[in-house]
């Protein structure tokens, strides 16, 4: 299986399976002399790890990250990157492979069971193996390293829709994101979602979600035409996250309903003498290159495919069966996708920062 790496100058390779002994990643291309400790990474791991509320899977993983290479202490005792590959490890401690024994030869609808088997002739039925969202823990770890490279850039994500229920953008408050279990910037919406998801969870069902990730402090000039566009790489990065079925930049699909007059981001000269965009319908990217405005990316996550309602399917032998997936699953996997989306934004931006720096020499 190839294609386990992404990025160019800042390159990340992940490895491991959901029910294996450990998962990990290698970050190659991180510049030297950047202070980096496990504590710098662990805070982001805590945001994503399972079992933190009744609205996420009850699998209990500490997700404690270990740095195995790529750092050393300087003469002042400060641990810094060396410029060599950084290897990160997280041990799996709460696998329950027996939960999946009944679907060993059955293809779960909505999962990658059939396609993995069709491609490789073998699949890891224990939680999906490489297709499991467990792999995204290492993206978050790599994203923490990327943030250390991106000095002056702030990356924040929020859940803006659960099922059909969206937030009131008039209530948007970034400070509220850390005050609820949903990474929601609207306190009233978070309160409603709690009751709504309780019903979904008790029914053994699931719903989808929409996540918005915003990066501020990105200067104009990052990204390159024609096939190295910043929005191209951001879209690909978000689409690579498990269960993501759609990505939009700025106004996204809503731009199709606007006129040219409404959609154009007019420009004036700001008080600092620099170009000032009067709106940000483009989401901070024009022609594939950042324009200095905040980067705004949204992605849609489908409902968790593991549900307690029987669905029609087939076995590897071609028999028609009904499948019910037992185990511990998120009623809304989009909740824990928020820190993953932030991490992917960070990795893409770190890569484009290094590519741009290389261009201007």
Residue frames as qw, qx, qy, qz and C-alpha x, y, z in Angstrom:
[[0.000, 0.889, 0.459, 0.000, 0.00, 0.00, 0.00],
 [0.426, 0.145, 0.013, 0.893, 1.53, 3.28, -1.15],
 [0.118, -0.608, -0.252, -0.743, 0.32, 6.86, -0.77],
 [0.591, -0.624, -0.463, 0.218, 0.72, 7.08, 3.00],
 [0.432, -0.301, -0.058, 0.848, 2.63, 10.38, 2.69],
 [0.224, 0.869, 0.386, 0.213, 1.59, 13.94, 1.90],
 [0.221, -0.922, 0.114, 0.297, 3.37, 17.25, 1.45],
 [0.705, 0.643, -0.147, 0.261, 6.46, 18.28, -0.50],
 [0.295, 0.567, -0.505, 0.580, 9.07, 20.12, 1.58],
 [0.395, -0.264, 0.629, -0.615, 7.15, 19.53, 4.82],
 [0.621, 0.082, -0.682, -0.378, 6.31, 15.86, 4.34],
 [0.550, -0.282, 0.579, -0.531, 4.29, 13.62, 6.64],
 [0.550, 0.087, -0.794, -0.243, 4.10, 9.81, 6.51],
 [0.628, -0.341, 0.408, -0.568, 1.71, 7.98, 8.85],
 [0.464, 0.159, -0.866, -0.098, 1.71, 4.29, 9.72],
 [0.120, -0.017, 0.837, -0.533, -0.14, 1.79, 11.90],
 [0.359, -0.345, -0.737, -0.457, -3.59, 0.28, 12.26],
 [0.508, -0.553, -0.033, -0.660, -6.55, 0.92, 14.52],
 [0.885, -0.414, 0.069, -0.201, -6.08, -2.34, 16.43],
 [0.752, 0.352, -0.393, 0.394, -2.32, -2.75, 16.08],
 [0.650, -0.397, -0.379, 0.525, 0.12, -2.19, 18.95],
 [0.227, -0.591, -0.053, 0.772, 0.81, 1.43, 17.97],
 [0.482, 0.796, 0.300, 0.211, 0.35, 4.16, 15.39],
 [0.484, -0.545, 0.119, 0.674, 2.93, 6.71, 14.34],
 [0.508, 0.847, 0.134, 0.077, 4.22, 9.20, 11.82],
 [0.636, -0.179, 0.149, 0.736, 7.43, 10.59, 10.43],
 [0.177, 0.960, 0.142, -0.165, 7.70, 14.32, 9.77],
 [0.696, -0.011, 0.267, 0.666, 10.43, 15.08, 7.24],
 [0.302, 0.588, 0.266, 0.702, 11.52, 18.57, 6.25],
 [0.380, -0.892, -0.241, 0.046, 11.01, 20.38, 9.53],
 [0.332, 0.775, -0.302, 0.444, 13.65, 23.13, 9.77],
 [0.662, -0.095, -0.549, 0.502, 16.31, 22.82, 12.50],
 [0.234, 0.063, -0.386, 0.890, 16.61, 24.76, 15.75],
 [0.470, -0.440, -0.243, -0.726, 12.87, 24.96, 16.45],
 [0.234, -0.230, 0.760, -0.561, 12.07, 24.27, 20.14],
 [0.729, -0.064, -0.442, -0.518, 9.95, 21.11, 20.28],
 [0.158, -0.211, 0.877, -0.402, 8.94, 18.87, 23.17],
 [0.142, -0.310, -0.930, -0.137, 6.26, 16.24, 23.65],
 [0.005, 0.558, 0.555, -0.616, 4.31, 18.81, 25.68],
 [0.158, 0.370, -0.258, -0.878, 4.08, 21.02, 22.57],
 [0.323, -0.003, -0.793, -0.516, 2.24, 18.18, 20.83],
 [0.122, -0.248, -0.926, 0.257, 0.24, 16.65, 23.66],
 [0.220, 0.362, 0.359, -0.831, -2.15, 19.57, 24.09],
 [0.490, 0.284, -0.390, -0.726, -3.45, 19.10, 20.56],
 [0.333, 0.005, -0.938, -0.099, -3.69, 15.33, 21.04],
 [0.067, 0.250, 0.756, -0.601, -5.94, 15.94, 24.05],
 [0.420, 0.317, 0.020, -0.850, -8.43, 17.82, 21.87],
 [0.584, 0.241, -0.577, -0.518, -8.86, 14.88, 19.51],
 [0.098, 0.153, -0.971, 0.155, -8.57, 11.83, 21.77],
 [0.514, -0.343, -0.644, -0.451, -11.67, 9.63, 22.26],
 [0.551, -0.404, -0.697, 0.217, -13.78, 9.14, 25.35],
 [0.189, 0.053, -0.292, 0.936, -13.94, 12.78, 26.48],
 [0.446, 0.069, 0.217, -0.866, -17.72, 13.12, 26.37],
 [0.582, 0.224, 0.748, -0.229, -20.83, 11.01, 25.84],
 [0.584, 0.713, 0.059, -0.383, -21.00, 12.38, 22.30],
 [0.374, 0.649, -0.643, -0.158, -17.86, 10.58, 21.11],
 [0.828, 0.059, -0.557, -0.017, -16.67, 6.98, 21.05],
 [0.655, -0.699, 0.194, -0.211, -16.03, 5.55, 24.52],
 [0.878, 0.191, -0.220, 0.380, -12.79, 3.89, 23.45],
 [0.444, -0.885, 0.095, 0.109, -10.27, 4.96, 26.09],
 [0.787, 0.304, -0.040, 0.535, -6.93, 5.94, 24.63],
 [0.433, -0.710, -0.075, 0.550, -4.44, 8.16, 26.45],
 [0.566, 0.762, 0.131, 0.287, -2.91, 9.15, 23.09],
 [0.438, -0.810, 0.231, 0.313, 0.38, 9.99, 24.78],
 [0.691, 0.703, -0.136, 0.104, 2.86, 10.94, 22.09],
 [0.714, -0.501, 0.276, 0.403, 6.56, 10.03, 22.19],
 [0.401, 0.855, -0.299, -0.138, 9.26, 11.75, 20.14],
 [0.947, -0.125, 0.215, 0.201, 11.71, 9.07, 18.98],
 [0.652, 0.035, 0.271, 0.708, 14.02, 11.09, 16.73],
 [0.278, 0.681, 0.329, 0.592, 14.77, 14.46, 15.18],
 [0.263, -0.908, 0.012, -0.326, 15.38, 16.47, 18.37],
 [0.732, -0.074, -0.407, 0.541, 18.19, 17.09, 20.83],
 [0.356, -0.878, -0.201, 0.249, 19.06, 19.47, 23.63],
 [0.441, 0.757, -0.156, 0.457, 21.25, 22.47, 22.89],
 [0.457, 0.225, -0.526, 0.681, 23.91, 23.87, 25.20],
 [0.266, -0.289, 0.287, -0.874, 21.23, 25.63, 27.23],
 [0.193, 0.099, 0.922, -0.320, 19.23, 22.44, 27.76],
 [0.559, 0.408, 0.142, -0.708, 16.46, 23.43, 25.32],
 [0.570, 0.129, 0.789, 0.192, 15.22, 20.57, 23.14],
 [0.345, 0.638, -0.163, -0.669, 15.20, 21.63, 19.50],
 [0.886, 0.414, 0.195, -0.067, 14.67, 20.08, 16.11],
 [0.539, -0.449, 0.508, 0.500, 17.79, 18.96, 14.26],
 [0.388, 0.564, -0.382, -0.621, 16.45, 19.14, 10.71],
 [0.114, 0.146, -0.965, -0.187, 16.38, 15.35, 10.45],
 [0.511, -0.325, -0.629, -0.487, 13.19, 13.23, 10.30],
 [0.334, -0.261, 0.543, -0.725, 11.01, 13.52, 13.42],
 [0.451, -0.144, -0.858, -0.201, 9.48, 10.19, 14.37],
 [0.427, -0.255, 0.347, -0.795, 6.38, 10.25, 16.60],
 [0.353, -0.083, -0.931, -0.047, 4.76, 7.26, 18.31],
 [0.553, -0.248, 0.255, -0.753, 1.41, 6.69, 20.05],
 [0.025, 0.047, -0.996, 0.071, 0.67, 3.30, 21.61],
 [0.614, -0.275, -0.399, -0.623, -2.80, 1.74, 21.27],
 [0.014, -0.205, 0.824, -0.529, -3.99, 0.60, 24.69],
 [0.478, 0.187, 0.585, -0.627, -7.76, 0.00, 24.47],
 [0.411, 0.183, -0.663, -0.598, -8.42, -2.14, 21.40],
 [0.622, 0.049, 0.667, -0.407, -11.34, -4.57, 21.50],
 [0.193, 0.279, -0.746, -0.572, -10.89, -6.62, 18.35],
 [0.115, 0.230, 0.962, -0.093, -13.51, -9.14, 19.48],
 [0.334, 0.542, 0.337, -0.694, -16.18, -6.47, 18.86],
 [0.431, 0.565, -0.363, -0.603, -15.57, -7.00, 15.14],
 [0.276, -0.185, 0.936, 0.114, -15.37, -10.82, 14.98],
 [0.522, 0.454, 0.682, -0.239, -18.93, -11.15, 13.70],
 [0.502, 0.819, 0.048, -0.272, -18.26, -8.98, 10.65],
 [0.488, -0.459, 0.605, 0.430, -14.96, -10.66, 9.69],
 [0.323, 0.119, 0.781, 0.520, -16.41, -11.82, 6.36],
 [0.169, 0.787, 0.593, 0.001, -19.15, -9.22, 6.04],
 [0.308, 0.281, 0.139, 0.898, -18.88, -5.89, 4.28],
 [0.080, -0.611, -0.523, 0.589, -20.23, -3.05, 6.41],
 [0.298, 0.770, 0.426, 0.370, -22.29, -0.59, 4.33],
 [0.072, -0.989, -0.007, -0.129, -20.71, 2.86, 4.20],
 [0.590, -0.658, 0.393, 0.254, -17.28, 1.54, 5.20],
 [0.308, 0.700, -0.573, -0.294, -14.18, 0.81, 3.13],
 [0.696, -0.192, 0.687, -0.081, -14.49, -2.95, 3.73],
 [0.806, 0.470, 0.359, 0.002, -15.50, -3.85, 0.17],
 [0.448, 0.874, -0.182, 0.043, -13.13, -1.46, -1.60],
 [0.255, -0.704, 0.662, -0.032, -10.08, -2.47, 0.46],
 [0.736, -0.041, 0.675, -0.020, -10.85, -6.12, -0.20],
 [0.721, 0.659, 0.213, -0.013, -11.36, -5.42, -3.90],
 [0.269, 0.896, -0.350, 0.051, -8.03, -3.60, -4.15],
 [0.070, -0.648, 0.738, -0.175, -5.77, -5.70, -1.92],
 [0.719, 0.015, -0.675, -0.165, -7.53, -9.05, -1.57],
 [0.538, -0.282, -0.653, 0.453, -7.30, -8.67, 2.20],
 [0.166, -0.714, -0.033, -0.679, -8.67, -6.27, 4.76],
 [0.210, 0.036, -0.726, 0.654, -8.19, -5.60, 8.45],
 [0.385, -0.578, -0.593, -0.407, -11.71, -6.09, 9.80],
 [0.509, -0.490, -0.501, 0.500, -10.62, -5.05, 13.33],
 [0.121, -0.783, -0.211, 0.572, -11.89, -1.51, 13.29],
 [0.527, 0.841, 0.101, -0.065, -10.96, -0.96, 9.67],
 [0.798, -0.026, 0.139, 0.586, -7.16, -1.00, 9.98],
 [0.344, -0.074, 0.157, 0.923, -5.68, 1.85, 7.96],
 [0.092, -0.519, -0.509, -0.681, -9.13, 3.08, 6.92],
 [0.433, -0.671, -0.555, 0.232, -9.99, 3.80, 10.55],
 [0.008, -0.921, -0.021, -0.389, -10.14, 7.37, 11.83],
 [0.767, -0.577, 0.037, 0.278, -7.64, 6.23, 14.46],
 [0.698, 0.232, 0.154, 0.660, -4.96, 7.16, 11.92],
 [0.101, 0.844, 0.153, 0.503, -5.93, 10.84, 12.22],
 [0.621, -0.759, -0.040, 0.192, -4.35, 11.01, 15.67],
 [0.685, -0.196, 0.240, 0.659, -0.96, 11.12, 13.96],
 [0.283, 0.647, 0.317, 0.633, -2.09, 13.90, 11.65],
 [0.352, -0.913, -0.137, -0.157, -2.84, 15.94, 14.76],
 [0.727, -0.515, 0.143, 0.432, 0.64, 15.18, 16.08],
 [0.571, 0.208, 0.334, 0.720, 2.22, 16.23, 12.80],
 [0.036, 0.828, 0.326, 0.455, 0.05, 19.33, 12.75],
 [0.529, -0.829, -0.058, 0.175, 1.45, 20.34, 16.13],
 [0.647, -0.230, 0.288, 0.667, 4.94, 20.24, 14.64],
 [0.336, 0.546, 0.439, 0.630, 3.72, 22.26, 11.65],
 [0.214, -0.932, -0.262, -0.130, 2.35, 24.96, 13.95],
 [0.602, -0.627, 0.116, 0.481, 5.84, 25.39, 15.43],
 [0.511, 0.122, 0.429, 0.735, 7.08, 26.15, 11.91],
 [0.068, 0.682, 0.478, 0.549, 4.28, 28.66, 11.29],
 [0.298, -0.371, -0.384, 0.791, 5.24, 31.53, 13.57],
 [0.126, 0.235, -0.027, -0.963, 2.67, 34.33, 13.43],
 [0.450, -0.107, -0.630, -0.624, -0.10, 32.17, 11.94],
 [0.409, -0.039, 0.663, -0.626, -3.19, 31.34, 14.02],
 [0.397, -0.046, -0.793, -0.460, -5.27, 28.31, 13.05],
 [0.365, 0.032, 0.651, -0.665, -8.67, 27.68, 14.65],
 [0.266, -0.153, -0.830, -0.465, -11.48, 25.30, 13.85],
 [0.409, 0.050, 0.486, -0.771, -15.13, 25.09, 14.84],
 [0.139, 0.332, 0.923, 0.137, -18.13, 22.86, 14.34],
 [0.203, 0.138, -0.048, -0.968, -20.75, 24.92, 12.52],
 [0.721, 0.016, -0.226, -0.655, -23.42, 22.32, 11.72],
 [0.224, -0.127, 0.949, -0.180, -24.58, 19.01, 13.22],
 [0.329, 0.469, 0.819, 0.017, -27.04, 17.07, 11.10],
 [0.213, 0.688, 0.464, 0.516, -29.39, 19.69, 9.62],
 [0.344, -0.899, -0.254, 0.094, -28.85, 22.12, 12.52],
 [0.555, 0.444, -0.108, 0.696, -26.42, 24.98, 11.91],
 [0.371, -0.402, -0.377, 0.748, -25.15, 27.73, 14.17],
 [0.114, 0.958, 0.262, 0.020, -26.31, 31.35, 14.25],
 [0.657, 0.284, -0.065, 0.695, -23.27, 33.20, 12.93],
 [0.130, -0.795, 0.001, -0.593, -24.42, 36.28, 14.78],
 [0.747, -0.646, 0.093, -0.126, -23.54, 34.41, 17.99],
 [0.838, 0.310, -0.285, 0.346, -20.02, 33.47, 16.82],
 [0.352, -0.855, 0.338, -0.176, -17.54, 33.64, 19.71],
 [0.646, 0.420, -0.619, 0.155, -14.16, 31.91, 19.36],
 [0.128, -0.420, 0.695, -0.569, -13.81, 31.89, 23.16],
 [0.789, -0.083, 0.250, -0.555, -16.90, 29.65, 23.36],
 [0.742, 0.353, -0.545, -0.166, -15.23, 26.87, 21.33],
 [0.368, 0.254, -0.808, 0.383, -13.36, 25.56, 24.38],
 [0.349, -0.166, 0.505, -0.772, -16.41, 25.80, 26.66],
 [0.835, 0.108, 0.192, -0.505, -18.45, 22.93, 25.21],
 [0.699, -0.156, 0.688, 0.118, -18.06, 19.37, 23.95],
 [0.690, 0.578, 0.429, 0.072, -18.58, 20.31, 20.30],
 [0.421, -0.155, 0.262, 0.855, -15.93, 22.95, 19.54],
 [0.138, 0.730, 0.596, 0.306, -18.96, 25.15, 18.81],
 [0.245, 0.110, -0.105, 0.958, -18.65, 28.97, 18.65],
 [0.423, -0.382, -0.219, -0.792, -22.38, 29.42, 19.36],
 [0.131, -0.141, 0.811, -0.553, -23.35, 28.62, 22.97],
 [0.667, 0.164, 0.268, -0.676, -27.06, 28.30, 22.14],
 [0.751, 0.355, -0.461, -0.312, -26.40, 25.89, 19.29],
 [0.274, 0.319, -0.867, 0.269, -24.14, 23.78, 21.53],
 [0.390, -0.030, 0.650, -0.652, -26.91, 23.52, 24.10],
 [0.781, 0.285, 0.008, -0.556, -29.39, 22.38, 21.45],
 [0.593, 0.430, -0.671, -0.115, -26.92, 19.90, 19.93],
 [0.086, -0.280, 0.865, -0.408, -26.42, 18.22, 23.30],
 [0.624, 0.159, 0.526, -0.556, -30.10, 17.30, 23.52],
 [0.731, 0.495, -0.224, -0.414, -30.30, 16.44, 19.83],
 [0.441, 0.470, -0.764, 0.014, -27.27, 14.12, 19.88],
 [0.359, -0.183, 0.792, -0.459, -28.44, 12.41, 23.05],
 [0.781, 0.292, 0.283, -0.475, -31.43, 11.19, 21.07],
 [0.659, 0.576, -0.450, -0.178, -29.26, 10.12, 18.14],
 [0.098, 0.469, -0.845, 0.239, -26.87, 8.27, 20.44],
 [0.516, -0.054, 0.705, -0.484, -29.59, 6.45, 22.37],
 [0.812, 0.413, 0.092, -0.401, -31.14, 5.33, 19.08],
 [0.744, -0.181, 0.546, 0.340, -27.80, 3.81, 18.04],
 [0.583, 0.736, 0.280, 0.201, -27.76, 6.08, 14.99],
 [0.510, -0.308, 0.129, 0.793, -25.45, 8.82, 13.72],
 [0.319, 0.913, 0.242, -0.081, -25.45, 12.18, 11.91],
 [0.663, 0.361, 0.058, 0.653, -23.00, 14.20, 9.85],
 [0.318, -0.810, -0.145, 0.472, -21.48, 17.62, 10.43],
 [0.503, 0.754, 0.025, 0.421, -19.76, 20.63, 8.88],
 [0.637, -0.531, -0.060, 0.555, -16.44, 21.95, 10.20],
 [0.326, 0.916, -0.001, 0.234, -14.94, 25.37, 9.47],
 [0.745, -0.322, 0.000, 0.585, -11.21, 26.02, 9.78],
 [0.188, 0.972, 0.036, 0.137, -9.76, 29.55, 9.67],
 [0.744, -0.130, -0.032, 0.655, -6.10, 30.53, 9.38],
 [0.030, 0.996, 0.079, 0.041, -5.14, 34.12, 10.18],
 [0.391, -0.779, 0.383, 0.305, -1.75, 35.74, 9.70],
 [0.740, 0.159, 0.509, 0.410, -0.95, 34.07, 6.37],
 [0.035, -0.602, 0.196, 0.774, 0.75, 36.70, 4.20],
 [0.698, 0.636, 0.018, -0.328, -0.03, 37.29, 0.54],
 [0.301, 0.697, -0.620, -0.197, 1.95, 35.15, -1.89],
 [0.394, -0.237, 0.884, -0.087, 1.73, 31.56, -0.63],
 [0.732, 0.404, 0.524, -0.159, 0.70, 29.00, -3.24],
 [0.116, -0.435, 0.595, 0.666, 1.65, 28.58, -6.88],
 [0.767, 0.454, 0.033, -0.453, -0.09, 28.21, -10.23],
 [0.577, -0.111, -0.347, -0.731, -1.08, 26.05, -11.93],
 [0.798, -0.186, -0.557, -0.138, -1.03, 22.72, -10.12],
 [0.480, -0.057, -0.605, 0.632, 0.45, 23.92, -6.85],
 [0.264, -0.598, -0.150, -0.741, -2.47, 26.13, -5.85],
 [0.080, -0.214, 0.694, -0.683, -2.92, 26.66, -2.15],
 [0.683, 0.010, 0.235, -0.692, -6.65, 25.93, -2.33],
 [0.785, 0.241, -0.523, -0.228, -5.96, 22.77, -4.36],
 [0.412, 0.222, -0.794, 0.388, -3.71, 21.41, -1.64],
 [0.302, -0.119, 0.541, -0.775, -6.08, 22.49, 1.14],
 [0.787, 0.082, -0.083, -0.606, -9.01, 20.80, -0.57],
 [0.735, 0.226, -0.640, -0.015, -7.02, 17.59, -1.09],
 [0.158, 0.243, -0.758, 0.585, -5.84, 17.62, 2.52],
 [0.499, -0.046, 0.412, -0.761, -9.35, 18.00, 3.91],
 [0.828, 0.172, -0.265, -0.464, -10.78, 15.41, 1.52],
 [0.533, 0.290, -0.779, 0.156, -8.17, 12.93, 2.76],
 [0.273, -0.220, 0.664, -0.661, -9.73, 13.01, 6.24],
 [0.006, -0.209, -0.978, -0.013, -11.93, 10.01, 6.98],
 [0.104, 0.623, 0.750, -0.195, -15.64, 10.45, 6.16],
 [0.065, 0.570, -0.031, -0.818, -15.21, 13.83, 4.45],
 [0.507, 0.460, 0.699, 0.206, -17.45, 14.11, 1.38],
 [0.304, 0.828, 0.289, 0.371, -17.16, 17.77, 0.42],
 [0.491, -0.384, -0.098, 0.776, -14.84, 20.79, 0.77],
 [0.257, 0.859, 0.305, 0.322, -15.36, 24.47, 0.03],
 [0.476, -0.087, -0.121, 0.867, -13.15, 27.56, 0.17],
 [0.078, 0.041, 0.020, -0.996, -14.64, 30.91, 1.16],
 [0.607, 0.145, 0.104, -0.775, -18.21, 31.18, -0.12],
 [0.325, -0.067, 0.940, 0.076, -17.79, 27.80, -1.77],
 [0.144, 0.385, 0.854, 0.318, -20.96, 26.45, -3.34],
 [0.053, 0.785, 0.468, -0.402, -22.93, 29.52, -2.27],
 [0.121, -0.489, 0.317, 0.803, -20.88, 31.57, -4.74],
 [0.161, 0.209, 0.820, 0.508, -22.81, 29.91, -7.56],
 [0.011, -0.748, -0.663, 0.004, -25.95, 31.78, -6.47],
 [0.203, -0.729, -0.085, 0.648, -24.27, 35.22, -6.35],
 [0.525, 0.842, 0.087, 0.091, -23.80, 37.83, -9.05],
 [0.694, 0.305, -0.149, 0.635, -20.35, 39.01, -10.07],
 [0.061, -0.713, 0.118, -0.688, -21.02, 42.28, -8.27],
 [0.733, -0.602, 0.065, -0.310, -21.87, 40.52, -5.02],
 [0.967, -0.133, -0.030, 0.215, -19.06, 37.98, -5.16],
 [0.563, 0.570, -0.194, 0.567, -16.15, 40.28, -6.08],
 [0.601, -0.606, -0.246, 0.459, -13.96, 41.23, -3.14],
 [0.264, 0.909, 0.034, 0.320, -13.40, 44.95, -3.75],
 [0.732, -0.135, -0.183, 0.643, -10.06, 46.49, -2.79],
 [0.015, -0.973, 0.008, -0.229, -8.96, 49.77, -1.25],
 [0.481, 0.406, -0.512, 0.585, -5.78, 50.96, 0.43],
 [0.631, -0.611, -0.463, 0.123, -5.81, 50.44, 4.18],
 [0.270, -0.958, 0.083, -0.050, -4.51, 52.78, 6.86],
 [0.683, -0.497, 0.414, 0.339, -1.22, 50.87, 6.83],
 [0.193, 0.671, -0.470, -0.540, -0.79, 51.54, 3.10],
 [0.170, -0.116, 0.954, 0.218, -1.45, 47.94, 2.14],
 [0.401, -0.162, -0.620, -0.655, -4.29, 46.52, 0.02],
 [0.322, 0.042, 0.693, -0.643, -7.49, 46.11, 2.02],
 [0.208, -0.230, -0.842, -0.441, -10.13, 43.68, 0.80],
 [0.396, -0.200, 0.149, -0.884, -13.63, 44.90, 1.68],
 [0.893, -0.106, 0.137, -0.415, -15.00, 41.35, 1.89],
 [0.172, -0.465, 0.865, 0.076, -13.62, 37.82, 1.89],
 [0.867, 0.236, 0.089, -0.429, -15.84, 35.79, -0.40],
 [0.658, 0.528, -0.536, -0.018, -12.71, 34.18, -1.88],
 [0.910, -0.409, -0.052, 0.038, -11.70, 32.74, 1.48],
 [0.421, -0.788, 0.360, 0.269, -8.28, 34.38, 1.35],
 [0.552, -0.149, 0.677, 0.463, -7.14, 32.78, -1.92],
 [0.528, 0.743, 0.027, -0.409, -7.13, 34.22, -5.45],
 [0.623, 0.639, -0.438, -0.111, -5.69, 32.31, -8.40],
 [0.923, -0.061, -0.337, 0.173, -4.45, 29.67, -5.99],
 [0.467, 0.249, -0.368, 0.764, -2.32, 32.21, -4.09],
 [0.329, -0.642, -0.557, 0.411, -3.04, 33.68, -0.65],
 [0.172, 0.728, 0.208, 0.630, -4.08, 37.34, -0.66],
 [0.162, 0.278, -0.466, 0.824, -3.40, 38.15, 3.00],
 [0.619, -0.336, 0.012, -0.710, -6.99, 37.74, 4.21],
 [0.559, -0.249, 0.727, -0.311, -7.96, 34.91, 6.59],
 [0.304, 0.126, -0.867, -0.374, -8.07, 31.50, 4.88],
 [0.627, -0.012, 0.424, -0.653, -11.53, 29.98, 5.32],
 [0.354, 0.141, -0.873, -0.303, -12.11, 26.28, 4.59],
 [0.694, -0.107, 0.392, -0.595, -15.19, 24.20, 5.35],
 [0.301, 0.177, -0.899, -0.264, -15.66, 20.47, 4.96],
 [0.776, -0.168, 0.004, -0.608, -18.66, 18.18, 5.31],
 [0.043, -0.266, 0.951, -0.153, -18.41, 14.89, 7.21],
 [0.609, -0.168, -0.596, -0.496, -20.89, 12.10, 6.55],
 [0.754, -0.478, 0.175, -0.414, -22.71, 10.25, 9.36],
 [0.261, -0.451, 0.850, -0.076, -20.68, 7.58, 11.12],
 [0.609, 0.152, -0.631, -0.456, -21.24, 4.38, 9.15],
 [0.311, -0.038, -0.909, 0.273, -21.17, 2.15, 12.24],
 [0.493, -0.239, 0.109, -0.829, -24.75, 2.07, 13.53],
 [0.299, -0.059, 0.890, -0.338, -26.91, -0.38, 15.46],
 [0.713, 0.403, 0.211, -0.533, -29.64, -0.59, 12.82],
 [0.667, 0.009, 0.685, 0.293, -29.26, -3.56, 10.48],
 [0.369, 0.682, -0.256, -0.577, -28.40, -2.64, 6.90],
 [0.934, 0.299, 0.191, -0.045, -28.42, -4.90, 3.85],
 [0.009, 0.764, -0.602, -0.230, -25.04, -6.08, 2.56],
 [0.920, 0.257, -0.286, -0.081, -23.09, -9.10, 1.32],
 [0.758, -0.524, 0.334, 0.195, -20.27, -11.36, 2.49],
 [0.077, -0.623, 0.649, 0.430, -16.91, -11.98, 0.84],
 [0.331, 0.034, 0.925, 0.185, -18.42, -15.19, -0.49],
 [0.183, -0.096, -0.528, -0.823, -21.25, -13.31, -2.21],
 [0.217, -0.497, -0.837, 0.074, -24.05, -14.15, 0.22],
 [0.174, -0.607, -0.148, -0.761, -26.68, -11.52, 0.97],
 [0.480, -0.347, -0.663, 0.457, -26.82, -10.66, 4.69],
 [0.214, -0.907, -0.160, -0.325, -27.95, -7.98, 7.12],
 [0.601, 0.148, -0.395, 0.679, -25.17, -6.21, 9.03],
 [0.378, -0.901, -0.111, -0.184, -25.28, -4.42, 12.40],
 [0.532, 0.465, -0.434, 0.559, -22.01, -2.95, 13.63],
 [0.667, -0.699, -0.240, 0.092, -21.36, -3.37, 17.33],
 [0.640, 0.088, -0.169, 0.744, -18.58, -1.67, 19.26],
 [0.236, -0.726, -0.267, 0.589, -17.82, 1.86, 20.43],
 [0.399, 0.396, 0.440, 0.700, -18.50, 4.55, 17.84],
 [0.032, -0.212, -0.134, 0.967, -19.07, 8.29, 17.53],
 [0.325, 0.664, 0.648, -0.183, -22.70, 9.35, 17.02],
 [0.365, 0.930, 0.045, -0.010, -21.18, 12.33, 15.20],
 [0.824, -0.064, 0.087, 0.556, -17.62, 11.77, 14.02],
 [0.312, 0.764, 0.109, 0.554, -17.50, 15.41, 12.92],
 [0.474, -0.880, 0.012, -0.041, -16.86, 16.54, 16.51],
 [0.707, -0.497, 0.332, 0.378, -13.38, 15.04, 16.69],
 [0.665, 0.470, 0.316, 0.487, -12.71, 16.07, 13.08],
 [0.015, -0.997, -0.040, -0.060, -12.26, 19.69, 14.23],
 [0.427, -0.752, 0.432, 0.258, -8.67, 19.28, 15.55],
 [0.713, 0.087, 0.578, 0.388, -7.90, 17.03, 12.57],
 [0.415, 0.813, 0.311, 0.264, -8.98, 19.77, 10.15],
 [0.197, -0.958, 0.192, 0.078, -6.82, 22.26, 12.03],
 [0.652, -0.428, 0.534, 0.327, -3.86, 19.89, 11.76],
 [0.659, 0.382, 0.516, 0.392, -4.26, 19.39, 8.03],
 [0.181, 0.968, 0.103, 0.138, -4.49, 23.15, 7.53],
 [0.406, -0.827, 0.349, 0.172, -1.25, 23.54, 9.53],
 [0.721, -0.136, 0.568, 0.373, 0.60, 20.87, 7.55],
 [0.542, 0.654, 0.400, 0.344, -0.40, 22.36, 4.20],
 [0.014, 0.995, -0.019, 0.095, 0.54, 25.87, 5.29],
 [0.569, -0.645, 0.429, 0.275, 3.90, 24.74, 6.69],
 [0.710, 0.168, 0.541, 0.418, 4.63, 23.08, 3.35],
 [0.373, 0.809, 0.299, 0.341, 3.67, 26.18, 1.37],
 [0.280, -0.943, 0.147, 0.100, 5.61, 28.43, 3.73],
 [0.627, -0.425, 0.516, 0.399, 8.79, 26.42, 3.10],
 [0.604, 0.429, 0.524, 0.419, 8.13, 26.32, -0.64],
 [0.145, 0.960, 0.163, 0.177, 7.61, 30.09, -0.73],
 [0.444, -0.819, 0.291, 0.216, 10.73, 30.67, 1.40],
 [0.707, -0.097, 0.539, 0.447, 12.70, 28.52, -1.01],
 [0.475, 0.709, 0.398, 0.336, 11.46, 30.61, -3.94],
 [0.020, 0.984, -0.019, 0.175, 12.51, 33.96, -2.47],
 [0.797, 0.226, -0.315, 0.463, 15.77, 32.47, -1.22]]
